Amino acid sequence: MQSRPGGVELLEALESGEVRAAEPGPEGWMVNTWVKEGILDIFRTSEVVPHGLELSGEPGESGLAFRDKEPFLVRRFTDKDDVRLVPGGSAIRRGTYIGPGVVCMPPMYINVGAFVGAGSMIDSHALVGTCAQVGERVHVSAAAQLGGVMEPVGGRPVIIEDGAFIGGNCGVYGGVLVGRGAVLAAGVVLTGGSVVHDLVHGCELGGSPAQPLEIPENAVVIPGTRALEGEYATSKGLSAACALIVKYRDASTDAATALEDAVR
């Protein structure tokens, strides 16, 4: 049972991994609604103030001045954190957990409440949204977007489990859970209510506001289309975008998505 700190103590607890906006358990993922409520309370009760990055250490001297809620400074890292944050316009907001061995390529952004597990890579122009949960050794490729969730407070955040691969320009929103080892090919867009066609098992997977979409472990998902019904759509040959599970991981998938330890 997690304790329930508030204010700056909550941000510190999120950064240490002591508390999480959502966490795995014996019966699946559990959303800790009180964490999001605590983050919202910080927004509600804090003033907007200037933020700057120190240039020389001289009092009052700063550059790149921003304006944000007072507690939400940009995070700083030291050798003991074992995080590689490459220069070039990236930012990681306070109240995030960044595991050892994580690589952040510029420019990328990780928002408050997010959790990024050990050995993962957040690539250029990628976003890890508010309270999103990213497991260990996950690659979030260039320009991929993991949506945030603050409203409604009870909503499940986006969850990417260990070893998953999120391809370039993917969008994962609305509490979608991408299972362990799953692969989203470039350009796949998933929302909580998306319908995914599993061509291997001959079935449809869907979600709802109460139970958002879940992509099975080791599934390989590509963008696809489906024909639209109705006289007008048929006469025009119209179709809509969808996602297709075309196979489950095999040796060739592992080779195509292997992480390179040298860059870590």
N, C-alpha and C positions, 0 to 999 in steps of 0.2 A: 504494500500500500504506500503510495507516494505521499510525502508531506506536501503541504500546500503553501509555499512561499509566495510573496507578492512583490510588486514593484521591482526595484533593481535586483533584489534577491532572486526573484523569478528568472530574470535574464541571466544571472550568474548560474543558476541551477540548470537552465536550458543549455548554456554553453559547456557545462561540465558533463552533460548527459545524465545528470541525476534525475531529471524529469523530462518527459517528452510529451508532445501534443497527441501522439498516438503511439502505442507500443504493442508488440506481438505477445500473445498469451496462449495458453493451452487450447482455447476455443476460438482462436483467430485474433485479429487485430481489435484493440480496444481504444476508443477515442476518449482522451482525457479532456472533457469539455471545460473543466475548470482552468486548464492552461490557457486556452483561447480567451476565456473570460478575463483571466488575469492580464493578458496582453492588451485586450481592449480597454481594460481599466487604466493601464499605463497611458495609452493614447488619450483617454478621456480626461485624465487628471494632470497631464503634463503640458507645459507651455512650449510654444515653438520658439527656438532660440538659434542664433548662429552657431554653426559648427565649422571648424577649420582644421587643416593639417599643419602641424608645426613644421617650420622651415629650418630654423637655426637653434631652436630651444630658447630664444630670447622671449621673455614674458610679453604676451600680447602680439607677437609676430606670427602670423599664419598666412597660408595661401589656400586657394580652392575653397573659399568660404561657401558653406551650404546653410540651409535653414531646415530644421527638422524638430520633432519632439525631443525635448532635452535628454532623456535617457538613451536615445537610439544613436549612439556614436557608431562610427565604423569600427569594426573589430581590428585589433592589432595582434600579431602573432610573434612568438619568440622561438628559439631553437627547440625548447622543450615540447612545443606543440607538434613538431614534425609535420607541418603543413607547408606545401609549396604554393605560394601565391605569386604568380608571375606579374611583373609590372605591366601597366598598359590600360588602366581604366576600369579595373574590376573593383567590386565592393562587396563586403560581407557585413551585414547588419548585426548589431548586438543581439544576443538572445538566440544564437544559432550554435549547434554542435557540429564541429568539423573534426572528423576522426584523423588519427595519424596516417600519414602517407597520402592524404588527399592532395590532388593537383588541381589548381584553378587557373585556367588559361584566359587571357584577357581578350575582350572585355566580357565579363560574366557578372551575375548578381545572385546573391543568396539572401533571402529575406528572413525576418524574425520568426522564430519558432521552428525553423527548418532543422533537419537532422541529416547529415551526410556521413555515411559510414566509412571505415578505414579503407584506404586504397582506391577510393573512387576517383573519377576524373570528371570535372565540370568544364566542358570545352567552351571555346570562344562563342560569344553572343548567346550563351545558354542562360536560362532563368530557372532557379529553384525557388518556387513561390512560398508564401507564408505557410508555415507549419508542414510543408511537404516532407515526406520521410523517404530517404534514399539509403539503401542498404550498403553493404560492403562490396568493393570491387565492381561497382556499377560504372558504366561509361555513359554519360549524358553528352551526346555529340553536339557539334556546332549548331547553334540557332534552335536547339530543342527547348521547349517550354513546358515546365511542370507547374501547373496552375496552383495558386494559393487559395486558402480558404479562411476567411474570418467571419463571414456571414453566409448562411446561418451558423450560429455558434456550435450547434450540435452536429454539423456536417462532417463527414470523414474527409481528411486531407488526401491528396494524391500520395500513393504509396508505391515505391519501386523496391522490390525485394532484392536480396543479395544476388550478385552475378548477372543481373539483367543488363541488356544493351539497348539504349534508346538512340535510334538513328538520327541523323541530321534533319532539321526542320520538322521534327515530330512535335505534336502537341498532346499533352495528357492533362485532362481537366476534370473537375467535378467529382473528385473522390475515387477515380479509377485506381484499381490495384493491379499492378503488373507483377505477376508471380516470379518466383525465383528462377533465374536462368532464362527467362523469356527474352525474345528479340523483337523489337519494333523496327522494321525497315524504314529507310528515309521517307519522310512525308506522311507517315501514319498519324491521323488525328483521332483521338478518343475522348469522349465525354462520358459522364456517369450513365447516361441513357443510351449510349451507342449500341447498335446491334452488330455483332461480329459473327461472321459465318465460318464455322469450323469445317473445312473441306475434308479433313482427315476422318472425323467422326460423324460427319453428315448432320450437323445440328447448328442451332443458333445460340449465341450467348448474348444476354442483354442485361440491363441494369435498370434501377429505379431510384428515386430520391432516397428511399429508405435503405436500399442495398445497391450501391453503385456497381458498375461493371467490374468484373474481375477476369483478367487474362490468365489462363492456366500456366503453371510452371512449364518452362522449356518450350512454350509455343513460339512459333516464328510467324509474325504477322506482317502482311504487306498491304499497301493501299489497293483497293479494288473498286468496282462499280456494281450496281444492281439495277435491273430494269424497273422502271416505274409503271404502275398499273393505271388503268383508266384510258378511255378512248383518246383523249388529247395526247397524253404522254406516249401512248403506243403509236399514234399516227406520226408523231414527231421523232420517235426513236429515243426518247429521253431516258436518262438514267441518273442515279444519284450515287455519290461517293459512299463507300463502305470500307470495312476492313476485313481481311481474309486470313484465317490461319491456314497456311499452305503445308506445313509440316511441323514436326517437333524436333528439337535439337538433335543433331548427329555430329559425326566427326568433322564434316565439311563446315557446319555452322560454327563449331568451336574454333576451327582454324580461321574463319572469316572474322570472328569477333574477339579473338584472343587479345588480352591486354598485354602491353609491352612494359615489362618491369624496368627497362632501361630509362624510360621517361619519368619514372617515379624515384 
